[in-house]
């Protein structure tokens, strides 16, 4: 009996068989158990249900802490619920134990595809006809109305008016800014990124065209976005504010577009400012418009002297439009003439349009056109037929009572509801202008006529940007915009995803059809046939048509269109070329040239994480920022500093915002801003400097001298290319700079890279050096030259505008003694010593300061500039306005806070644009050891160079000794110091 119970009193014997009555009661009273569970879980003596070991009783000892009395949280809540078990007080009360899932969203996006006034299927079909497509970019200065013009086109094509009508209060009066998606763009009220939109627009004849438009930023700091955008387009639409005229950024963009051979069309915007703000009479308004158009033509003529006539912009040519983006109207002379032709059938719109501009007068009595006004009331045709009707339309709409206005508008065929007639002035004007001017047909006709289609523009793209030969099948497919050819895509920009975790690649399909699932080779900017390191294999995951706030998924995008791709961004830094894994006939793959920017990154800051353990996070953020901004560069200094280089204060502010909030979510320490420097020489080397290799078997002798003015700019702009045949390069220097034949035919390299502003020249005599031996070390000397010019001896900044002559070379006869390890560092040492004996100087970047302000602020601007080592170049009034414009130069290192300073001194009335202009020599000798500047003292003018060099070296963790003695051979150093040639 005892063995029926264990030592704890638990029954372990065989259960007694129950009687029939008990079984029946169990069936009736305990039917809460499932039939399957009855056998396993029914226990006698009303014991609580326990887990039964199916393998029978175990005699293993179970420790107290291992006993499971209750189910775990994971067992209770299931596998789909995140559970945590924590010690008491392990987390602060402010932090939830299980944090809610946060959806990261850094851009404004449509939740669904918004309704449009055209069929999207029709748009995707239109992509197959490149002759009906136009790829353009809206470009111009800040606040000249590019985004507002995009809004106008969005309103014409998208059915979003109901949503806008629901807005109330201040939000109702805000500009739509449809293409400004970045939250920072909304806060600051300016575009930071270029934004693409594709839409179907109709011309005056009712024919539809597919317009791919890029809305670019207007701030001078973001011209890198403009340069990237212009690579993808076939023509530009230049937007100019009629009051401010051609500003500094407009000038730079015109010059860039002309040099890149892009067709230009012009929109003179904000026409209502002439009427409502300046209150100019119609005749004066005509002269103001003419002056603005001529300003643009003058910049074109100055860029390509003697060739400006064929690129001339003029309303009678049809390549100039007049617009008011706030009132949403735009017209050209042909489209305005067509309005007359619709009301007066006898008028020939084409002939009439030609007579609507220039010194052509209308004589109302004779009803004739003449070159000179023959009657008292005769006026220029543009004033009589265009400006006066617009002036009258505005004045009647604003000043008349609703009843009178209704009758006046009826004569023009404009009918408004009584509620609309009583709306505020802005809304009423907008409604009247909408019916009077109609849509954007005139603009469409202008672009279609003066901007080539992708099919017409493809040959120019190949000739200008394709690095490969033009007689291959690939080049032919690109020229024909062939959908059946191999897939070639030129990627010019990267856009981050809404959650900023990865990037979409945006580019132009040059040939073939881009489809999801295709495997492609991603060729980076450094890819060449000889060096295939910058190449990866990737698969396109998705293809979209980019529409700024939303993307339209598509099965494929054919040649001639823009495409947004995902899944290939990992290896792309700035730009890339996509090609198939294997080309037909095993052709070699070539890339499109990297984008040439029209400014330099000279604004420099150093960043580090506040929490050192977050360094990897910051590095990842820097990599992403580097992808997001076309002209930013990031590098690590010798001292371990992480340096970020950009174009200006606003640019760096946006970069740091993205680094802190979008890509890293961390706090950073940011250094005071500094600038890049360069190093140069102003005289020929005092002596021929030599250095001996570590194995004492080779000797390299060099001398340095400054380059002629203009050579550095020609090399950087690509006017002369080191890859061209020697004869062609030599001929360029012979003809333009009057070099002798021997010198010009012996140019070995430009440095530090192929477009670097320094020259390495072989000046050795064949009688002294064996040509075969010389060629064996040529590459080593080139690499030493490249290394030396990349980091100069003064403060490890790039060398500029210097010619290094290799004058003598003693080489060991055996090849092993003259290897790269011996030649490269020795060449660098020789280069440094020859540089330091040629009166070295420090170069600093200069900004052009373009300031627009009222006349009474000009004297204050002179004072502010002079305090910052700057000076005024010119100042003068802007024609037809109370504004003045001032141009000056200011060193970048003294420009920090300049804009704020100007605004304080002018009560916020002045606008400032700062853009990189040129490199200028810093006053003083950087090697002058007699200069002493006390702590917290400002360096004197002639001590500036030494001060900059010393401070830069300290910041980079370099020693303060900059003497030539470090690089010269000991014997030579002793001779020169004893002879008094060099200071000791």
ZITA-V620780 format. One record per backbone hydrogen bond with DSSP energy under -0.5 kcal/mol. NH is the residue of the N-H (numbers start at 0). CO is the residue of the C=O. Records with the same first field share a line. If there is no record, write none. Layout:
BEGIN
NH: CO + CO
END
This chain:
BEGIN
3: 0
4: 1
5: 9
8: 5
11: 3
12: 3
22: 18
23: 19
24: 20
25: 21
26: 22
27: 23
28: 24
29: 24 + 25
30: 27
32: 29
37: 33
38: 34
39: 35
40: 36
41: 37
42: 40
46: 43
53: 51
55: 52
61: 59
62: 60
65: 62
66: 62 + 63
68: 66
75: 71
76: 72
77: 73
80: 77
85: 83
89: 86
94: 91
95: 93
98: 96
102: 100
103: 101
105: 497
107: 180
109: 548
116: 156
122: 118
123: 119
124: 120
125: 121
126: 122
127: 124
128: 125
129: 127
131: 128
132: 129
133: 209
135: 133 + 211
136: 234
137: 213
138: 136 + 236
140: 238
141: 217
143: 140
148: 144
149: 145
150: 146
151: 147
152: 148
153: 149
154: 150
155: 151
156: 152
157: 153
158: 114
159: 157
163: 159
164: 160
165: 161
166: 163
170: 167
171: 168
172: 168 + 169
173: 169
179: 176
180: 178
182: 105
184: 181
185: 181
186: 182
187: 183
188: 184
189: 184
194: 214
196: 212
198: 210
200: 198 + 208
202: 206
205: 202
208: 200
209: 131
210: 198 + 208
211: 133 + 209
212: 196 + 210
213: 135
214: 194 + 212
215: 137 + 213
221: 218
222: 219
224: 221
225: 221
226: 222
227: 223
228: 224
229: 225
230: 226
231: 228
232: 228
233: 134
234: 134
235: 262
236: 136
237: 235 + 264
238: 138
239: 237 + 266
241: 268
244: 240
246: 244
250: 246
251: 247
252: 248
253: 249
254: 250
255: 251
256: 252
257: 253
258: 254
259: 255
260: 257
261: 256
262: 233
264: 235
265: 318
266: 237
267: 265 + 320
268: 239 + 266
270: 322
272: 269
273: 270
274: 270
275: 271
276: 272
277: 272
278: 272
279: 273
284: 280
285: 281
286: 282
287: 283
288: 284
289: 285
290: 286
291: 287
292: 288
293: 289
294: 290
295: 291
296: 292
297: 293
298: 294
299: 295
300: 296
301: 297
302: 298
303: 299
306: 303
309: 306
310: 307
311: 308
316: 313
317: 313 + 314
318: 313
320: 265
321: 330
322: 267
323: 328
327: 323
328: 323
330: 321
335: 331
336: 332
337: 333
338: 334
339: 335
340: 336
341: 337
342: 338
343: 339
346: 343
348: 346
351: 347
352: 348
353: 349
354: 350 + 351
355: 352
356: 353
359: 357
360: 358 + 369
361: 378
362: 360 + 367
363: 361
366: 362
367: 362
369: 360
373: 371
377: 374
378: 361
380: 359
383: 379
384: 380
385: 381
386: 381
387: 382
389: 385
390: 386
391: 387
392: 388
393: 389
394: 390
395: 391
396: 392
397: 393
398: 394
399: 395
404: 400
405: 401
406: 402
407: 403
408: 404
409: 405
410: 406
411: 407 + 408
412: 409
413: 408
414: 412
420: 416
421: 417
422: 419
427: 423
428: 424
429: 425
430: 426
431: 427
432: 428
433: 429
434: 430
435: 431
436: 432
437: 432 + 433
443: 439
444: 440
445: 441
446: 442
447: 443
448: 444
449: 445
450: 446
453: 129
456: 452
457: 453
460: 456
461: 457
462: 458
463: 459
464: 460
465: 460 + 461
466: 590
471: 468
475: 471
476: 472
477: 473
478: 474
479: 475
480: 477
481: 476
484: 481
487: 485 + 510
488: 577
489: 507
490: 488 + 575
491: 489 + 505
492: 505
494: 503
496: 501
499: 496
503: 494
504: 564
505: 492 + 503
506: 562
507: 489
508: 560
509: 487 + 507
510: 487
511: 481
513: 556
514: 512
515: 554
516: 539
517: 514
519: 537
520: 578
521: 519 + 535
522: 520 + 576
523: 521 + 533
526: 523
527: 530
531: 529
534: 532
535: 521
537: 519 + 535
539: 517
540: 565
541: 565
543: 563
544: 551
545: 543
546: 549
548: 546
549: 546
551: 544
552: 550
553: 542
556: 513
558: 511
559: 508
560: 557
562: 506
563: 543
564: 504 + 562
565: 541
571: 568
573: 574
575: 490
576: 522
577: 488
578: 520
580: 518
585: 582
586: 583
592: 464
596: 594
601: 599 + 645
602: 645
603: 601 + 673
604: 643
606: 641
607: 668
609: 666
611: 609
613: 610
614: 611
617: 613
618: 614
619: 615
620: 616
621: 617
622: 618
623: 619
624: 620
625: 621
626: 622
627: 623
628: 624
629: 627
631: 628
632: 644
634: 642
636: 634 + 640
639: 636
641: 606
642: 634 + 640
643: 604
644: 632
645: 602
651: 647
652: 648
653: 649
654: 650
655: 651
656: 652
657: 653
658: 654
659: 655
660: 656
661: 656 + 657
662: 657
663: 658
665: 659
668: 607
669: 667
670: 605
673: 603
675: 601
677: 842
678: 797
679: 840
681: 837 + 838
682: 837
684: 703
685: 836
688: 686 + 701
690: 699
692: 697
695: 692
698: 809
699: 690
700: 807
701: 688
702: 804
704: 802
706: 800
710: 707
713: 709
714: 710
715: 711
716: 712
717: 713 + 714
718: 713
719: 713
721: 753
723: 720
728: 724
729: 725
730: 726
731: 727
732: 728
733: 729
734: 730
735: 731
736: 732
737: 733
738: 732
743: 739
744: 740
745: 742
746: 743
747: 745 + 759
748: 759
750: 757
755: 752
757: 750 + 755
758: 801
759: 748
760: 758 + 803
761: 745
762: 760 + 805
767: 764
768: 764
773: 769
774: 770
775: 771
776: 772 + 773
777: 773
780: 776
781: 777
782: 778
783: 779
784: 780
785: 781
786: 782
787: 783
788: 784
789: 785
790: 786
791: 796
795: 791
798: 788
799: 678
800: 756
801: 756
802: 704
803: 758 + 801
804: 702 + 802
805: 760 + 803
806: 700 + 804
807: 700
809: 698
810: 808
816: 813
817: 814
818: 815
821: 818
822: 818
823: 819
825: 821
826: 822
827: 823
828: 824
829: 825
830: 826
831: 827
832: 828
833: 829
834: 830
835: 831
836: 832
837: 834
840: 679
842: 677
843: 919
844: 675
845: 917
846: 889
847: 914
848: 846 + 887
849: 847 + 912
850: 848 + 885
851: 910
852: 850 + 883
854: 881
856: 853
857: 854
860: 856
861: 857
862: 858
863: 859
864: 860
865: 861
866: 862
867: 863 + 864
868: 865
869: 864
870: 888
872: 886
873: 886
875: 884
877: 882
878: 876
880: 877
883: 852
884: 875
885: 850
886: 873
887: 848
888: 870
889: 846
890: 867
891: 844
893: 890
894: 891
897: 894
900: 896
901: 897
902: 898
903: 899
904: 900
905: 901
906: 903
907: 902
908: 905
910: 851
912: 849
914: 847 + 912
916: 845
917: 845
919: 843
921: 841
924: 941
925: 923
927: 924
928: 926
930: 927
933: 931
936: 933
942: 939
943: 940
944: 922
946: 942
947: 943
948: 944
949: 945
950: 946
951: 947
952: 948
953: 949
954: 950
955: 951
956: 952 + 953
957: 952
961: 959
965: 962
966: 963
967: 963
968: 689
972: 968
973: 969
974: 970
975: 971
976: 972
977: 973
978: 974
979: 976
980: 975
981: 975
END
